[in-house]
Amino acid sequence: MSEKMISRRGAFSLLGIAAALGFAAPTTVLTVSDAEAQATTPAPTAPAPTGGTHGMQRRQARRTGRHKRREERRTGRHERREKRHGGGETTKQK
């Protein structure tokens, strides 16, 4: 056997072939196996928590707080507007 420097292109080519064989070999081993499938019993699932997960509860709390603050701002705006424009009462101009 003669010793020869291998080029980068050749090294990457060998590496690619090795990787391809590495991926192909396990799939052929799995498909050729003589093992039979076992019947599995479905695991009992726990009922979903009524309030949702902790993250969902936090999100809902933030959302509720936002809605309350928004409603307070709207109410305040409405009251200030009413006060500015005569309180909604009709007054006679003389």
Biopython code that builds the backbone (N, CA, C, O; Angstrom):
import numpy as np
from Bio.PDB.StructureBuilder import StructureBuilder

atoms = [
    (1, "MET", "N", (0.829, -1.168, 0.000)),
    (1, "MET", "CA", (0.000, 0.000, 0.000)),
    (1, "MET", "C", (0.878, 1.237, 0.000)),
    (1, "MET", "O", (1.858, 1.324, 0.741)),
    (2, "SER", "N", (0.523, 2.162, -0.817)),
    (2, "SER", "CA", (1.338, 3.375, -0.882)),
    (2, "SER", "C", (0.706, 4.456, -0.025)),
    (2, "SER", "O", (-0.513, 4.623, 0.007)),
    (3, "GLU", "N", (1.575, 5.190, 0.675)),
    (3, "GLU", "CA", (1.080, 6.286, 1.489)),
    (3, "GLU", "C", (0.906, 7.497, 0.610)),
    (3, "GLU", "O", (1.829, 7.894, -0.102)),
    (4, "LYS", "N", (-0.267, 8.086, 0.654)),
    (4, "LYS", "CA", (-0.574, 9.229, -0.196)),
    (4, "LYS", "C", (-1.406, 10.199, 0.632)),
    (4, "LYS", "O", (-2.259, 9.787, 1.418)),
    (5, "MET", "N", (-1.152, 11.484, 0.448)),
    (5, "MET", "CA", (-1.924, 12.508, 1.141)),
    (5, "MET", "C", (-3.341, 12.519, 0.556)),
    (5, "MET", "O", (-3.529, 12.433, -0.658)),
    (6, "ILE", "N", (-4.299, 12.625, 1.418)),
    (6, "ILE", "CA", (-5.681, 12.684, 0.947)),
    (6, "ILE", "C", (-6.104, 14.154, 0.902)),
    (6, "ILE", "O", (-5.800, 14.920, 1.816)),
    (7, "SER", "N", (-6.784, 14.528, -0.135)),
    (7, "SER", "CA", (-7.207, 15.926, -0.279)),
    (7, "SER", "C", (-8.423, 16.194, 0.598)),
    (7, "SER", "O", (-9.073, 15.267, 1.082)),
    (8, "ARG", "N", (-8.720, 17.476, 0.794)),
    (8, "ARG", "CA", (-9.899, 17.848, 1.566)),
    (8, "ARG", "C", (-11.157, 17.312, 0.904)),
    (8, "ARG", "O", (-12.062, 16.816, 1.574)),
    (9, "ARG", "N", (-11.204, 17.418, -0.415)),
    (9, "ARG", "CA", (-12.372, 16.939, -1.154)),
    (9, "ARG", "C", (-12.574, 15.444, -0.913)),
    (9, "ARG", "O", (-13.699, 14.987, -0.711)),
    (10, "GLY", "N", (-11.481, 14.691, -0.937)),
    (10, "GLY", "CA", (-11.566, 13.259, -0.700)),
    (10, "GLY", "C", (-11.982, 12.944, 0.726)),
    (10, "GLY", "O", (-12.752, 12.013, 0.964)),
    (11, "ALA", "N", (-11.464, 13.732, 1.686)),
    (11, "ALA", "CA", (-11.799, 13.508, 3.091)),
    (11, "ALA", "C", (-13.289, 13.769, 3.322)),
    (11, "ALA", "O", (-13.964, 12.994, 3.999)),
    (12, "PHE", "N", (-13.797, 14.876, 2.748)),
    (12, "PHE", "CA", (-15.222, 15.184, 2.912)),
    (12, "PHE", "C", (-16.092, 14.156, 2.210)),
    (12, "PHE", "O", (-17.184, 13.833, 2.678)),
    (13, "SER", "N", (-15.614, 13.651, 1.105)),
    (13, "SER", "CA", (-16.361, 12.628, 0.390)),
    (13, "SER", "C", (-16.469, 11.366, 1.241)),
    (13, "SER", "O", (-17.546, 10.780, 1.353)),
    (14, "LEU", "N", (-15.348, 10.945, 1.842)),
    (14, "LEU", "CA", (-15.381, 9.774, 2.721)),
    (14, "LEU", "C", (-16.263, 10.012, 3.945)),
    (14, "LEU", "O", (-16.991, 9.121, 4.383)),
    (15, "LEU", "N", (-16.186, 11.221, 4.486)),
    (15, "LEU", "CA", (-17.010, 11.560, 5.646)),
    (15, "LEU", "C", (-18.494, 11.505, 5.280)),
    (15, "LEU", "O", (-19.311, 11.029, 6.068)),
    (16, "GLY", "N", (-18.839, 11.986, 4.100)),
    (16, "GLY", "CA", (-20.229, 11.939, 3.646)),
    (16, "GLY", "C", (-20.719, 10.519, 3.458)),
    (16, "GLY", "O", (-21.846, 10.190, 3.829)),
    (17, "ILE", "N", (-19.879, 9.682, 2.883)),
    (17, "ILE", "CA", (-20.251, 8.275, 2.674)),
    (17, "ILE", "C", (-20.440, 7.581, 4.021)),
    (17, "ILE", "O", (-21.379, 6.805, 4.198)),
    (18, "ALA", "N", (-19.541, 7.863, 4.972)),
    (18, "ALA", "CA", (-19.645, 7.252, 6.298)),
    (18, "ALA", "C", (-20.930, 7.709, 6.997)),
    (18, "ALA", "O", (-21.601, 6.909, 7.649)),
    (19, "ALA", "N", (-21.269, 8.990, 6.860)),
    (19, "ALA", "CA", (-22.490, 9.500, 7.488)),
    (19, "ALA", "C", (-23.718, 8.857, 6.857)),
    (19, "ALA", "O", (-24.657, 8.484, 7.560)),
    (20, "ALA", "N", (-23.712, 8.725, 5.532)),
    (20, "ALA", "CA", (-24.843, 8.108, 4.848)),
    (20, "ALA", "C", (-25.016, 6.657, 5.281)),
    (20, "ALA", "O", (-26.137, 6.200, 5.505)),
    (21, "LEU", "N", (-23.929, 5.952, 5.397)),
    (21, "LEU", "CA", (-24.005, 4.566, 5.855)),
    (21, "LEU", "C", (-24.447, 4.491, 7.315)),
    (21, "LEU", "O", (-25.159, 3.570, 7.714)),
    (22, "GLY", "N", (-24.017, 5.467, 8.098)),
    (22, "GLY", "CA", (-24.412, 5.513, 9.510)),
    (22, "GLY", "C", (-25.910, 5.683, 9.665)),
    (22, "GLY", "O", (-26.516, 5.104, 10.566)),
    (23, "PHE", "N", (-26.516, 6.486, 8.776)),
    (23, "PHE", "CA", (-27.969, 6.672, 8.836)),
    (23, "PHE", "C", (-28.703, 5.483, 8.237)),
    (23, "PHE", "O", (-29.771, 5.104, 8.719)),
    (24, "ALA", "N", (-28.145, 4.899, 7.200)),
    (24, "ALA", "CA", (-28.828, 3.811, 6.497)),
    (24, "ALA", "C", (-28.772, 2.501, 7.291)),
    (24, "ALA", "O", (-29.734, 1.734, 7.286)),
    (25, "ALA", "N", (-27.669, 2.248, 7.960)),
    (25, "ALA", "CA", (-27.504, 0.972, 8.658)),
    (25, "ALA", "C", (-28.533, 0.772, 9.768)),
    (25, "ALA", "O", (-29.121, -0.307, 9.841)),
    (26, "PRO", "N", (-28.782, 1.757, 10.639)),
    (26, "PRO", "CA", (-29.766, 1.523, 11.707)),
    (26, "PRO", "C", (-31.178, 1.283, 11.155)),
    (26, "PRO", "O", (-31.935, 0.499, 11.728)),
    (27, "THR", "N", (-31.539, 1.944, 10.056)),
    (27, "THR", "CA", (-32.887, 1.728, 9.525)),
    (27, "THR", "C", (-33.019, 0.324, 8.959)),
    (27, "THR", "O", (-34.076, -0.293, 9.092)),
    (28, "THR", "N", (-31.969, -0.196, 8.331)),
    (28, "THR", "CA", (-32.056, -1.555, 7.797)),
    (28, "THR", "C", (-32.082, -2.566, 8.932)),
    (28, "THR", "O", (-32.753, -3.593, 8.834)),
    (29, "VAL", "N", (-31.363, -2.285, 9.998)),
    (29, "VAL", "CA", (-31.363, -3.200, 11.140)),
    (29, "VAL", "C", (-32.747, -3.221, 11.772)),
    (29, "VAL", "O", (-33.239, -4.280, 12.161)),
    (30, "LEU", "N", (-33.368, -2.064, 11.874)),
    (30, "LEU", "CA", (-34.694, -1.997, 12.489)),
    (30, "LEU", "C", (-35.756, -2.658, 11.615)),
    (30, "LEU", "O", (-36.673, -3.292, 12.138)),
    (31, "THR", "N", (-35.651, -2.521, 10.305)),
    (31, "THR", "CA", (-36.678, -3.088, 9.434)),
    (31, "THR", "C", (-36.523, -4.593, 9.278)),
    (31, "THR", "O", (-37.500, -5.282, 8.982)),
    (32, "VAL", "N", (-35.316, -5.119, 9.471)),
    (32, "VAL", "CA", (-35.078, -6.540, 9.268)),
    (32, "VAL", "C", (-35.319, -7.334, 10.547)),
    (32, "VAL", "O", (-35.336, -8.564, 10.502)),
    (33, "SER", "N", (-35.505, -6.676, 11.677)),
    (33, "SER", "CA", (-35.603, -7.401, 12.938)),
    (33, "SER", "C", (-36.815, -8.328, 12.935)),
    (33, "SER", "O", (-37.827, -8.046, 12.294)),
    (34, "ASP", "N", (-36.695, -9.434, 13.660)),
    (34, "ASP", "CA", (-37.751, -10.438, 13.735)),
    (34, "ASP", "C", (-38.692, -10.204, 14.921)),
    (34, "ASP", "O", (-39.554, -11.034, 15.210)),
    (35, "ALA", "N", (-38.523, -9.095, 15.589)),
    (35, "ALA", "CA", (-39.346, -8.835, 16.768)),
    (35, "ALA", "C", (-40.785, -8.568, 16.347)),
    (35, "ALA", "O", (-41.050, -7.916, 15.337)),
    (36, "GLU", "N", (-41.700, -9.088, 17.148)),
    (36, "GLU", "CA", (-43.112, -8.855, 16.872)),
    (36, "GLU", "C", (-43.612, -7.702, 17.729)),
    (36, "GLU", "O", (-43.125, -7.455, 18.832)),
    (37, "ALA", "N", (-44.579, -7.022, 17.196)),
    (37, "ALA", "CA", (-45.136, -5.888, 17.925)),
    (37, "ALA", "C", (-45.949, -6.387, 19.108)),
    (37, "ALA", "O", (-46.663, -7.384, 19.006)),
    (38, "GLN", "N", (-45.838, -5.697, 20.216)),
    (38, "GLN", "CA", (-46.603, -6.059, 21.392)),
    (38, "GLN", "C", (-47.823, -5.163, 21.472)),
    (38, "GLN", "O", (-47.764, -3.972, 21.166)),
    (39, "ALA", "N", (-48.924, -5.756, 21.887)),
    (39, "ALA", "CA", (-50.130, -4.958, 22.061)),
    (39, "ALA", "C", (-49.981, -4.152, 23.343)),
    (39, "ALA", "O", (-49.699, -4.707, 24.405)),
    (40, "THR", "N", (-50.169, -2.862, 23.240)),
    (40, "THR", "CA", (-50.046, -2.011, 24.416)),
    (40, "THR", "C", (-51.432, -1.603, 24.875)),
    (40, "THR", "O", (-52.331, -1.361, 24.069)),
    (41, "THR", "N", (-51.580, -1.534, 26.161)),
    (41, "THR", "CA", (-52.840, -1.055, 26.712)),
    (41, "THR", "C", (-52.727, 0.448, 26.858)),
    (41, "THR", "O", (-51.697, 0.950, 27.307)),
    (42, "PRO", "N", (-53.766, 1.173, 26.488)),
    (42, "PRO", "CA", (-53.672, 2.635, 26.595)),
    (42, "PRO", "C", (-53.570, 3.057, 28.055)),
    (42, "PRO", "O", (-54.295, 2.560, 28.917)),
    (43, "ALA", "N", (-52.664, 3.973, 28.307)),
    (43, "ALA", "CA", (-52.471, 4.451, 29.671)),
    (43, "ALA", "C", (-53.646, 5.344, 30.040)),
    (43, "ALA", "O", (-54.103, 6.139, 29.219)),
    (44, "PRO", "N", (-54.136, 5.221, 31.266)),
    (44, "PRO", "CA", (-55.244, 6.088, 31.671)),
    (44, "PRO", "C", (-54.768, 7.538, 31.714)),
    (44, "PRO", "O", (-53.741, 7.850, 32.318)),
    (45, "THR", "N", (-55.516, 8.400, 31.075)),
    (45, "THR", "CA", (-55.117, 9.808, 31.039)),
    (45, "THR", "C", (-55.798, 10.537, 32.177)),
    (45, "THR", "O", (-56.969, 10.306, 32.478)),
    (46, "ALA", "N", (-55.051, 11.407, 32.794)),
    (46, "ALA", "CA", (-55.601, 12.194, 33.884)),
    (46, "ALA", "C", (-56.496, 13.279, 33.297)),
    (46, "ALA", "O", (-56.182, 13.828, 32.241)),
    (47, "PRO", "N", (-57.590, 13.594, 33.954)),
    (47, "PRO", "CA", (-58.447, 14.662, 33.430)),
    (47, "PRO", "C", (-57.712, 15.994, 33.474)),
    (47, "PRO", "O", (-56.897, 16.237, 34.364)),
    (48, "ALA", "N", (-58.006, 16.845, 32.510)),
    (48, "ALA", "CA", (-57.354, 18.147, 32.452)),
    (48, "ALA", "C", (-57.773, 18.977, 33.653)),
    (48, "ALA", "O", (-58.934, 18.938, 34.058)),
    (49, "PRO", "N", (-56.842, 19.726, 34.225)),
    (49, "PRO", "CA", (-57.207, 20.554, 35.370)),
    (49, "PRO", "C", (-58.263, 21.577, 34.954)),
    (49, "PRO", "O", (-58.232, 22.097, 33.839)),
    (50, "THR", "N", (-59.188, 21.855, 35.853)),
    (50, "THR", "CA", (-60.301, 22.736, 35.501)),
    (50, "THR", "C", (-59.833, 24.155, 35.237)),
    (50, "THR", "O", (-60.407, 24.849, 34.399)),
    (51, "GLY", "N", (-58.819, 24.588, 35.926)),
    (51, "GLY", "CA", (-58.353, 25.963, 35.747)),
    (51, "GLY", "C", (-57.266, 26.091, 34.706)),
    (51, "GLY", "O", (-56.777, 27.197, 34.476)),
    (52, "GLY", "N", (-56.869, 25.007, 34.070)),
    (52, "GLY", "CA", (-55.797, 25.064, 33.093)),
    (52, "GLY", "C", (-54.449, 24.959, 33.770)),
    (52, "GLY", "O", (-54.358, 24.767, 34.982)),
    (53, "THR", "N", (-53.419, 25.085, 32.985)),
    (53, "THR", "CA", (-52.078, 24.998, 33.544)),
    (53, "THR", "C", (-51.741, 26.289, 34.273)),
    (53, "THR", "O", (-52.455, 27.287, 34.174)),
    (54, "HIS", "N", (-50.648, 26.246, 35.000)),
    (54, "HIS", "CA", (-50.233, 27.421, 35.770)),
    (54, "HIS", "C", (-49.988, 28.605, 34.841)),
    (54, "HIS", "O", (-50.363, 29.733, 35.160)),
    (55, "GLY", "N", (-49.358, 28.351, 33.692)),
    (55, "GLY", "CA", (-49.096, 29.436, 32.744)),
    (55, "GLY", "C", (-50.384, 30.032, 32.198)),
    (55, "GLY", "O", (-50.489, 31.244, 32.013)),
    (56, "MET", "N", (-51.367, 29.167, 31.941)),
    (56, "MET", "CA", (-52.650, 29.671, 31.431)),
    (56, "MET", "C", (-53.352, 30.518, 32.484)),
    (56, "MET", "O", (-53.980, 31.528, 32.166)),
    (57, "GLN", "N", (-53.239, 30.093, 33.749)),
    (57, "GLN", "CA", (-53.865, 30.868, 34.821)),
    (57, "GLN", "C", (-53.209, 32.235, 34.956)),
    (57, "GLN", "O", (-53.896, 33.242, 35.128)),
    (58, "ARG", "N", (-51.879, 32.273, 34.877)),
    (58, "ARG", "CA", (-51.176, 33.564, 34.961)),
    (58, "ARG", "C", (-51.572, 34.473, 33.808)),
    (58, "ARG", "O", (-51.782, 35.672, 33.992)),
    (59, "ARG", "N", (-51.673, 33.893, 32.624)),
    (59, "ARG", "CA", (-52.038, 34.677, 31.454)),
    (59, "ARG", "C", (-53.447, 35.240, 31.603)),
    (59, "ARG", "O", (-53.704, 36.397, 31.271)),
    (60, "GLN", "N", (-54.357, 34.407, 32.108)),
    (60, "GLN", "CA", (-55.733, 34.869, 32.294)),
    (60, "GLN", "C", (-55.786, 35.987, 33.330)),
    (60, "GLN", "O", (-56.542, 36.945, 33.174)),
    (61, "ALA", "N", (-54.985, 35.866, 34.386)),
    (61, "ALA", "CA", (-54.962, 36.908, 35.418)),
    (61, "ALA", "C", (-54.449, 38.220, 34.836)),
    (61, "ALA", "O", (-54.995, 39.286, 35.123)),
    (62, "ARG", "N", (-53.401, 38.144, 34.019)),
    (62, "ARG", "CA", (-52.886, 39.361, 33.381)),
    (62, "ARG", "C", (-53.937, 39.973, 32.472)),
    (62, "ARG", "O", (-54.136, 41.188, 32.468)),
    (63, "ARG", "N", (-54.612, 39.121, 31.699)),
    (63, "ARG", "CA", (-55.625, 39.598, 30.773)),
    (63, "ARG", "C", (-56.777, 40.266, 31.524)),
    (63, "ARG", "O", (-57.265, 41.319, 31.114)),
    (64, "THR", "N", (-57.209, 39.645, 32.632)),
    (64, "THR", "CA", (-58.297, 40.223, 33.422)),
    (64, "THR", "C", (-57.889, 41.583, 33.963)),
    (64, "THR", "O", (-58.669, 42.535, 33.938)),
    (65, "GLY", "N", (-56.649, 41.664, 34.456)),
    (65, "GLY", "CA", (-56.158, 42.953, 34.959)),
    (65, "GLY", "C", (-56.133, 44.017, 33.876)),
    (65, "GLY", "O", (-56.496, 45.168, 34.119)),
    (66, "ARG", "N", (-55.710, 43.637, 32.692)),
    (66, "ARG", "CA", (-55.687, 44.592, 31.567)),
    (66, "ARG", "C", (-57.083, 45.075, 31.240)),
    (66, "ARG", "O", (-57.301, 46.266, 31.016)),
    (67, "HIS", "N", (-58.029, 44.150, 31.212)),
    (67, "HIS", "CA", (-59.408, 44.523, 30.877)),
    (67, "HIS", "C", (-59.985, 45.482, 31.917)),
    (67, "HIS", "O", (-60.673, 46.443, 31.570)),
    (68, "LYS", "N", (-59.701, 45.215, 33.196)),
    (68, "LYS", "CA", (-60.206, 46.100, 34.251)),
    (68, "LYS", "C", (-59.597, 47.492, 34.121)),
    (68, "LYS", "O", (-60.310, 48.493, 34.198)),
    (69, "ARG", "N", (-58.286, 47.556, 33.923)),
    (69, "ARG", "CA", (-57.637, 48.863, 33.780)),
    (69, "ARG", "C", (-58.164, 49.614, 32.576)),
    (69, "ARG", "O", (-58.391, 50.822, 32.641)),
    (70, "ARG", "N", (-58.357, 48.908, 31.483)),
    (70, "ARG", "CA", (-58.876, 49.534, 30.258)),
    (70, "ARG", "C", (-60.276, 50.085, 30.491)),
    (70, "ARG", "O", (-60.589, 51.193, 30.057)),
    (71, "GLU", "N", (-61.114, 49.317, 31.172)),
    (71, "GLU", "CA", (-62.482, 49.761, 31.453)),
    (71, "GLU", "C", (-62.473, 50.991, 32.346)),
    (71, "GLU", "O", (-63.259, 51.915, 32.141)),
    (72, "GLU", "N", (-61.574, 51.008, 33.350)),
    (72, "GLU", "CA", (-61.467, 52.179, 34.223)),
    (72, "GLU", "C", (-61.047, 53.407, 33.430)),
    (72, "GLU", "O", (-61.581, 54.495, 33.646)),
    (73, "ARG", "N", (-60.093, 53.245, 32.511)),
    (73, "ARG", "CA", (-59.679, 54.382, 31.685)),
    (73, "ARG", "C", (-60.833, 54.895, 30.841)),
    (73, "ARG", "O", (-61.050, 56.103, 30.739)),
    (74, "ARG", "N", (-61.576, 53.968, 30.234)),
    (74, "ARG", "CA", (-62.704, 54.373, 29.385)),
    (74, "ARG", "C", (-63.770, 55.095, 30.197)),
    (74, "ARG", "O", (-64.311, 56.113, 29.764)),
    (75, "THR", "N", (-64.067, 54.558, 31.382)),
    (75, "THR", "CA", (-65.072, 55.189, 32.230)),
    (75, "THR", "C", (-64.624, 56.590, 32.625)),
    (75, "THR", "O", (-65.410, 57.536, 32.573)),
    (76, "GLY", "N", (-63.360, 56.721, 33.019)),
    (76, "GLY", "CA", (-62.831, 58.031, 33.395)),
    (76, "GLY", "C", (-62.887, 59.014, 32.239)),
    (76, "GLY", "O", (-63.259, 60.173, 32.423)),
    (77, "ARG", "N", (-62.522, 58.558, 31.052)),
    (77, "ARG", "CA", (-62.588, 59.427, 29.870)),
    (77, "ARG", "C", (-64.008, 59.896, 29.617)),
    (77, "ARG", "O", (-64.265, 61.069, 29.344)),
    (78, "HIS", "N", (-64.927, 58.932, 29.719)),
    (78, "HIS", "CA", (-66.334, 59.234, 29.462)),
    (78, "HIS", "C", (-66.850, 60.277, 30.461)),
    (78, "HIS", "O", (-67.540, 61.224, 30.084)),
    (79, "GLU", "N", (-66.503, 60.085, 31.748)),
    (79, "GLU", "CA", (-66.958, 61.042, 32.773)),
    (79, "GLU", "C", (-66.355, 62.422, 32.547)),
    (79, "GLU", "O", (-67.050, 63.430, 32.677)),
    (80, "ARG", "N", (-65.074, 62.476, 32.211)),
    (80, "ARG", "CA", (-64.443, 63.785, 31.955)),
    (80, "ARG", "C", (-65.071, 64.472, 30.755)),
    (80, "ARG", "O", (-65.285, 65.685, 30.757)),
    (81, "ARG", "N", (-65.363, 63.686, 29.734)),
    (81, "ARG", "CA", (-65.989, 64.230, 28.525)),
    (81, "ARG", "C", (-67.380, 64.795, 28.836)),
    (81, "ARG", "O", (-67.748, 65.875, 28.372)),
    (82, "GLU", "N", (-68.139, 64.037, 29.632)),
    (82, "GLU", "CA", (-69.477, 64.489, 30.015)),
    (82, "GLU", "C", (-69.401, 65.793, 30.810)),
    (82, "GLU", "O", (-70.198, 66.709, 30.606)),
    (83, "LYS", "N", (-68.427, 65.857, 31.720)),
    (83, "LYS", "CA", (-68.279, 67.047, 32.545)),
    (83, "LYS", "C", (-67.915, 68.255, 31.671)),
    (83, "LYS", "O", (-68.426, 69.356, 31.879)),
    (84, "ARG", "N", (-67.032, 68.038, 30.697)),
    (84, "ARG", "CA", (-66.603, 69.115, 29.810)),
    (84, "ARG", "C", (-67.739, 69.622, 28.934)),
    (84, "ARG", "O", (-67.845, 70.821, 28.677)),
    (85, "HIS", "N", (-68.573, 68.723, 28.486)),
    (85, "HIS", "CA", (-69.623, 69.072, 27.526)),
    (85, "HIS", "C", (-70.973, 69.298, 28.192)),
    (85, "HIS", "O", (-72.013, 69.057, 27.580)),
    (86, "GLY", "N", (-70.968, 69.748, 29.410)),
    (86, "GLY", "CA", (-72.211, 70.118, 30.070)),
    (86, "GLY", "C", (-72.916, 68.985, 30.775)),
    (86, "GLY", "O", (-74.094, 69.121, 31.105)),
    (87, "GLY", "N", (-72.274, 67.913, 31.013)),
    (87, "GLY", "CA", (-72.881, 66.823, 31.763)),
    (87, "GLY", "C", (-74.013, 66.135, 31.049)),
    (87, "GLY", "O", (-74.773, 65.401, 31.681)),
    (88, "GLY", "N", (-74.154, 66.339, 29.770)),
    (88, "GLY", "CA", (-75.168, 65.639, 29.020)),
    (88, "GLY", "C", (-76.542, 66.262, 29.122)),
    (88, "GLY", "O", (-77.488, 65.786, 28.494)),
    (89, "GLU", "N", (-76.669, 67.348, 29.925)),
    (89, "GLU", "CA", (-77.960, 68.004, 30.064)),
    (89, "GLU", "C", (-78.095, 69.077, 28.983)),
    (89, "GLU", "O", (-77.118, 69.706, 28.577)),
    (90, "THR", "N", (-79.311, 69.262, 28.541)),
    (90, "THR", "CA", (-79.538, 70.327, 27.552)),
    (90, "THR", "C", (-79.826, 71.620, 28.307)),
    (90, "THR", "O", (-80.724, 71.668, 29.148)),
    (91, "THR", "N", (-79.082, 72.639, 28.014)),
    (91, "THR", "CA", (-79.257, 73.944, 28.647)),
    (91, "THR", "C", (-79.683, 74.945, 27.596)),
    (91, "THR", "O", (-79.251, 74.865, 26.446)),
    (92, "LYS", "N", (-80.533, 75.895, 27.986)),
    (92, "LYS", "CA", (-81.004, 76.902, 27.041)),
    (92, "LYS", "C", (-79.970, 78.020, 26.955)),
    (92, "LYS", "O", (-79.461, 78.504, 27.966)),
    (93, "GLN", "N", (-79.688, 78.399, 25.765)),
    (93, "GLN", "CA", (-78.780, 79.509, 25.524)),
    (93, "GLN", "C", (-79.607, 80.798, 25.504)),
    (93, "GLN", "O", (-80.624, 80.843, 24.812)),
    (94, "LYS", "N", (-79.218, 81.835, 26.226)),
    (94, "LYS", "CA", (-79.961, 83.104, 26.238)),
    (94, "LYS", "C", (-79.276, 84.127, 25.413)),
    (94, "LYS", "O", (-79.755, 85.256, 25.305)),
]
sb = StructureBuilder()
sb.init_structure("model")
sb.init_model(0)
sb.init_chain("A")
sb.init_seg("    ")
for serial, (resi, resn, name, xyz) in enumerate(atoms, 1):
    if name == "N":
        sb.init_residue(resn, " ", resi, " ")
    sb.init_atom(name, np.array(xyz, "f"), 0.0, 1.0, " ", f" {name:<3s}", serial, name[0])
structure = sb.get_structure()
